[in-house]
Amino acid sequence: MTEEAREAVLSGPSPQALERLLDEGSAFVPPSRVLGGLSAELACRRVEGTPHTVAEIVAHLHFWQSYTLTLARGERAALPEHAAEGWPEVRPDEWDGLRGRFLEGLTEMKRVAREEDLSRPVRGHETLGYELTLHVMHNAVHLGQVILLRRMLGAWPPPGGGDTW
């Protein structure tokens, strides 16, 4: 690899930092708590004036989590043709399974951060470490939306507590 190509490679934080950021980051409520104690009825209820339900946001997070894990396995991951494809609808009877799959995926993402070669290119000059960093940021944005929706639904803080300031 040339010096110029080496400089163009986009990497990311250390495995230990990524593993923590995927689950708690010391500044965030852990995803398991953000989603904990939320009934299917509330998760699928649309708050007036908002584009997505909590369940739809979690389905979106799971969609992109699956994409990132496909890259981590060294497989080619196809990008959706339209943004709407990354926002699956969720029925109330699907909520518990969806939440479980998303949290299991986080466990797998942490394993990837801890055990895989994060310097391995997965998309052009973007490394696995960089992709995991993008994933952490994506999760933070949307889990923040979930917290806001839970507040609007009167379902915050969750069991186990959560920031209220």
TAPEPE-V684833 format. One record per backbone hydrogen bond with DSSP energy under -1.0 kcal/mol. CO is the residue of the C=O (numbers start at 1). NH is the residue of the N-H. Records with the same first field share a line. If there is no record, write none. Layout:
CO=NH  NH
This chain:
2=6
3=7
4=8
10=127
14=18
15=19
16=20
17=21
18=22
20=24  25
24=28
30=33  34
31=35
35=38
39=43
40=44
42=45
43=55
47=50
53=57
54=58
55=59
56=60
57=61
58=62
59=63
60=64
61=65
62=66
63=67
64=68
65=69
66=70
67=71
68=72
69=73
70=75
71=74
82=85
83=86
84=87
91=94
92=95
94=98
95=99
96=100
97=101
98=102
99=103
100=104
101=105
102=106
103=107
104=108
105=109
106=110
107=111
108=112
109=113
110=114
111=115
112=116
116=118
117=120
118=129
120=128
123=126
125=10
126=122  123
127=131
128=132
129=133
130=134
131=135
132=136
133=137
134=138
135=139
136=140
137=141
138=142
139=143
140=144
141=145
142=146
143=147
144=148
145=149
146=150
147=151
148=152
149=153
150=155
151=154
158=161
